[in-house]
């Protein structure tokens, strides 16, 4: 059974909980990560979440997200999830928003409440998405994605909307703990 790392408001680990029980109407703050993937042409990968996902099923989001297991390094967790969810290896893994966090409630009432460092990477190999994770995917120009998110934020995961805003902000505006 996968476990997630529960964290304090300052982001320090305070315990663990089974992943299957942590997301609900009163989701505790826990550790996650998010990864944006690009290809050799500079396009970014967006994925549409599988319809069986507990939160935001069927919405478009960044390449993939996940939770590290207790004691697992974040970079190792990102690589593990890339293999599991997309069937690929990653290169040029870079932590770009180390202090990102958010809380959002999906239409069914399930809460996401995460300290969620954000990474960028490039993929190695052909995508082989896991159908229980990814309904569909597309390679898009970053400017086209930013425009789509501005025009129809409801079609995208709330974390992607917030992350793109922070990634587009001047470096000094997004620095520091949250």
Beta strands, then each sheet from edge to edge (+ up, - down):
strand 1: 3-7
strand 2: 13-18
strand 3: 30-38
strand 4: 44-49
strand 5: 60-61
strand 6: 64-66
strand 7: 89-97
strand 8: 101-105
strand 9: 111-124
strand 10: 134-140
sheet 1: 1+ 2-
sheet 2: 6+ 3- 9- 7+
sheet 3: 6+ 3- 9- 8+
sheet 4: 5+ 4- 10+
end
